[in-house]
Amino acid sequence: MSLDLEKQLLEERKVKAIEKIAKILDNLTLWFEEVDKEEWGERIQYYLSEFLSKKEETPLSGIDLKKKKKLKKDA
C-alpha cells in the first residue's frame, strides 16, 4: 500500500473511534439525566467519604496527607 492510502485509512479509523466514544458519552449523559438523584444522594455521600478517607491514607511522595497538613500548620 502507498503511504498516502495508509494515512487515509488511519484517519478513517481515528474518526470512527472518536464517533464511537462520542456515542458512548452521549448514552452516559442520558443515563445520568435519568438517574433518580434523590435516591442516590446518601449512597454517593457514603462512597465519596470512603474515597476521601482512602485517599488520605495513601502516601503522597512518602508523606501521609495528614502529616503534610500538620507540617503546613507548623510552618
HELIX and SHEET records of a PDB file:
HELIX    1   1 LEU A    3  GLU A   34  1                                  32    
HELIX    2   2 LYS A   37  GLU A   57  1                                  21    
HELIX    3   3 LEU A   65  ASP A   74  1                                  10    
END                                                                             
